[in-house]
Amino acid sequence: MSGQGWIQLLVLVVLVGATAPFLGIYIARIYGDDETRPLERVFGPIENAIFRLCRIGRREQRWTGYTISLLAFSLVSVLFLYALQRLQGGLPGNPNGLPGVPAPLSFNTAASFLTNTNWQNYSGESTMSFLTQMVGLAVQNFVSAAVGLTVAIALIRGLVRRTSPTLGNFWVDLTRGVLRILLPLAFLSAIVLASQGVVQNFHQDRSVATVEGTEQVIPGGPVASQESIKELGTNGGGFYNANSAHPFENPNGFTNTFEMWLILVIPVSLPFAFGRMAKDRRQGLAVLAAMMALWLVGALVAMHFEGAGNPNLTSLGVDQSITSTQPGGNMEGKETRFGPEASGLFANTTTGTSTGAVNAAHDSFTPAGGAVPLVQIMFGEVSPGGVGAGLYGMLIFALLSVFIAGLMVGRTPEYLGKKIQASEMKLVVLYILFVPVCVLGFTAVSIVADWALSSLLNTGPHGLTEMTYAFTSAANNNGSAFAGLSGNTDWFNTTLGISMLVGRFFLIIPAMAIAGSLVRKQKVPPSAGTFPTGTPLFATLLTGVVVIVVGLTYFPVVALGPIVEQLTQGS
Amino acid sequence: MRRQILPAVLMVVVFTVLCGLVYPLVVTGVAQAAFGHQADGSLVSSNGQVVGSELIGQGFTGDRYFWPRPSAAGDGYDALASGASNLGPNDQTLLADVEQRAADYRTANGLAADAQVPVDAVTASGSGLDPHISVENARLQAPRVARVRGLAVERVHALVDQATEGPSLGILGEKAVNVLRLNLLLDQQG
């Protein structure tokens, strides 16, 4: 890796490390049980008005009530999104006169934004009206992130409360997430992005005569406001087809680092919030260490291989060395202003967090560099994962880890003083199995079906990776793509849509059930036989469990895809 | 479930107004007031006519101009069809394209048949709208442009330096030459 590459990595780590702990404490003070909420005088009255308007009582809910509210909210959201796309042709906010979106694509897109996936089977600039992008897609960018946050908070409460029947109130938690965390941060970062050249207007596409006299149409749109929440909410749906590679979404090296910071700041802050709510910082740090170890290894691998370039091009007389006068490396599908290493770093970050924004074409990465985003998603989005989803995913893995440790010493496992018993473990296993079944099942059907194979751009092992990547990305709610796959067919719109819904709600329901089961339990004081979970040893075990569980599940398909491709390269 | 539908509908309405209308409109107001040029697309004018955006590359082909990177956006630099080639690293189409582009680049710029070509000159970008080329790429094109325009190569090199941007804050991203800016500077030389 070049010196410039190390600097990009270091600056990002320092920025996130300097800010996330404070945000974590802020979040804990919003949701914690014996805390005074910050800025209550500003936000309190607005919240009260919203609760009155929406007829919401603030009674605490059991896990069932909490989950039902969450599902009701999601159902209404998905219907609204679907209707909005179908009807956009006759609605205002459509200066370019785009027609309604076809039914299968509308279903796919509605499922995609509802589940915080933001898989896009369409090209934004030529499919979605400004109104759809603003009041449909951008709104889901806020609320789907806030929904993920509520589940994480509910699971933390399940772990830290003593013999309580309830987990909090979904509507209150949802509103606080949007109002007190996402909106203020998104607003400030949208202005920062706009100052750098991210567009924010309501102009019709503007046709200009270029210097050489040809015509070029320059698109407009409310992009900055969507870009900031797209990264902050780990959503990833681009306003334009090229996503964060588009100069109007990501105009320079600073915005590139700023967008990676936006992606990471909430997921990294949540373990700190967890530590504070558990009244034991080390518990949060252990979880964070496992998350960031996976992230860092991925970053180094992706940056190295993208910086090293494509060996096939060397024999063609192409200079891929990294020097002071050229970015070098594997530049197919990458922007000059970012260079190959910062693109590898972005790919690792966006896939480690379930974001799915891309600043380069993952499909054109080197086999080893492209395996990094794929494997990061396969980890189940825990490195450090999406807003909320990353923390509750990692906490589920933590339960599995203490269970395995308990088996080794023959004692009933505990986590934060809560006994982990058969009913919780069954739910943990369900949580872990739903996604691989979906990914491998749909991939297996797709690689033998003509109607699916015709969507592939690349053949051989790379084609298998393209296909696997699509279902992995959808079912884990990431949303990035090996974009050579043409997903806008009835088969992919439907199966990817189902994968996204399964990957979201079939994980949220077991996670909430675990929270509901744990919150009722007493806390047992630690004894000599308790496996301490706030230690480097536990962080190591947790990392190992994530890697082994994923390795056993997906190794065969990774072996046939990227590994074969890397080994046969140049032959 | 049924008792939850009414609050759910009302909450969707409230968040739609708040995050879907108020938020983007306020951002637009502030961005337009404080950073109007950028928020409108960083448009560039020449002789009073808008000729493009400094952030969006253009598909220059004439010998009098510096050429941008190959583009997979539509027929090339189509700003309504942003995107990459998405070809894998071992793909035969990609390798054939690169070989052809390298040969064309050497011929056009009077380089030896075995000369090394900068990678950005023969690969398509992620957006297809990359406004930049590497400094190396610009230096290799400079003699051609200087010859066609009857300018001294040193003069063209100076313009290349003038059109070089980044890295941001001296450390973030890469140093790169803005092709549209450079070509407009050339045209101003008269």
Interface residues (C-beta under 8 A of the other chain):
Chain A: Q4 I7 Q8 V11 I50 L53 C54 R55 I56 I68 S69 L71 A72 F73 L75 V76 S77 F80 S123 E125 S126 M134 V135 G136 A138 V139 N141 F142 V143 W171 L174 T175 V178 L183 A186 F187 A190 I191 A194 S195 Q196 G197 V198 V199 Q200 N201 F202 H203 D205 R206 V208 A209 T210 V211 E212 T214 Q216 V217 I218 P219 G220 P222 A224 S225 Q226 I229 Y240 N241 A242 A245 H246 P247 F248 P251 N252 G253 F254 T255 N256 T257 G309 N310 N312 L313 L316 G317 V318 D319 Q320 T323 S324 T325 Q326 P327 G328 G329 N330 M331 E332 G333 K334 E335 T336 R337 F338 G339 A342 S343 V358 N359 A360 A361 D363 S364 F365 T366 P367 L457 N458 G460 H462 F482 A483 G484 E565 T568 Q569
Chain B: M1 Q4 I5 L6 P7 A8 V9 L10 M11 V12 V14 F15 T16 L18 C19 G20 L21 Y23 P24 V26 V27 T28 V30 A31 Q32 A34 F35 Q38 A39 D40 G41 S42 L43 S46 Q49 V50 V51 G52 S53 L55 I56 G57 Q58 G59 F60 T61 G62 Y65 R69 A73 Y77 D78 A79 L80 A81 S82 G83 A84 S85 N86 L87 G88 P89 N90 D91 L94 L95 V98 E99 A102 D114 A115 Q116 V117 P118 V119 D120 V122 T123 A124 S125 G126 S127 G128 L129 D130 P131 H132 I133 S134 V135 E136 N137 R139 E165 G166 P167 S168 L169 I171 L172 G173 E174 K175 A176 L180 N183 L184 D187
